[in-house]
Amino acid sequence: MKIFLNKAIPQVGMKILNDSNNEIIIPAKENISDVEFLKYCKNADVILNVGGNKLDKEFFDNCPNLKAISLFSVGYNSVDIAEATKRKIPVGNTPDVLSRATSDIAFLLMQSVSRLASHNFQKVKDGNWGSFDPMENLGQELYGKTLGVFGLGRIGFEMAKKCKAAFDMEIIYHNRSRNEEVEKELGAKYVSFEELVKNSDVLSIHANFEAKDSNLFNAEIFAKMKPNLIFINTARGGFQNEKDLYKALKNGTIWGAGLDVTNPEPMEKSNSLLQLSNVCVLPHIGSATIEARNGMAKIAAENAVSFTKGEKMKTCVNPEVYI
Ligand code: DGY
C-alpha cells in the first residue's frame, strides 16, 4: 500500500515504515502547501499526518481512495471523526507517551507565571536587571493552593500528581466522567464547571477539544475566577478567547496566564498578550522531548503499518470501525 507522511518523523518510526512492505512517500521539501498536501493524500491508501491539517468532509470527498489515518498526535480535533467512521476509516493517535512531557510544560508554565520568570528573563536580556527592591517582581507561592484541572485524563493526572507532590496543592477537577483513581490517589474532588472556575487558584486545561468548546474561557468565565488565578493551557488554543483573556489579565480580573497553545496558531508577534508581564507563551512544545517524540513516532508508524497488514490499530479513536 501507499503510506504518505507529510513530514519525516524520528528514526524509530521511519524504520518501522521502511521495513514494512509498503511504498513510503515523503515530500522532498519540509513544508508543503494545502494544495500539495491534498494532491499527495489523493494518491495514498494511508496517511500519517503530522500537524493540524483539517481532515474534514470535503477532504474525505476529495480522497475516495483513503483507507486509514494515523495521527502523529494524541489530539484528534483536526479530524472529523464522525465522517471518518461513516467511511470506515480508522483514525489512530498517540496517547500516553507524551503525558509526562506535556504535563511538564503545564507545570513549567505555572511556575514561570507564578514567579514572573520569563518576564524577568526578558528584562535581563534587554539589559534591564534593575535593583533589589522589596516591592518589585513579586510572584505568588503555590503551596497549599488549589489546582483545578479541566479534563482529567492521562495528562491532567500527571499534572495533578506533580502539583500535589511539589506544593501539596488541593486538587479539584471537572471532567465528562468521574476519575476514581485520581480521587483515591490524590484526594482529588470532582466539581461542577462553575465550582472549578470559582475555586481554582490555578486552572489547567487538559481536555480534548471539540467544536462546542470554542471560546469556552471567555470574559463571562474569567469574571467568575479568583483574582490570583493562573490560567494554564497546554491542550488546544481554541478553548480561550484571547481578546477576553487579554482584558482579564490587563485589568487584574485574573493574575496570569501560561499558554503552550494559542488561538490561532502560530500566535502573531503583534498579539497584545505578548506585551504583558504576567503571560508566558510557548510555541506548542508540550510533547517536544526526545523521549515523547520517539514514543509518538513508534506508535504512529505501527498504527499505519498494522492497518496495511489487515490488523487493528493499537490506539484508535474510532474503534467502532472494526465492528
Ligand atoms: C498532541 O499530541 O495533540 C499535541 O498537542 C501535538 O499536536
Boltz pocket constraint, residues with backbone or C-beta under 6 A from the ligand:
constraints:
  - pocket:
      binder: B
      contacts: [[A, 51], [A, 72], [A, 73], [A, 74], [A, 75], [A, 76], [A, 94], [A, 98], [A, 234], [A, 235], [A, 286], [A, 287]]
      max_distance: 6.0
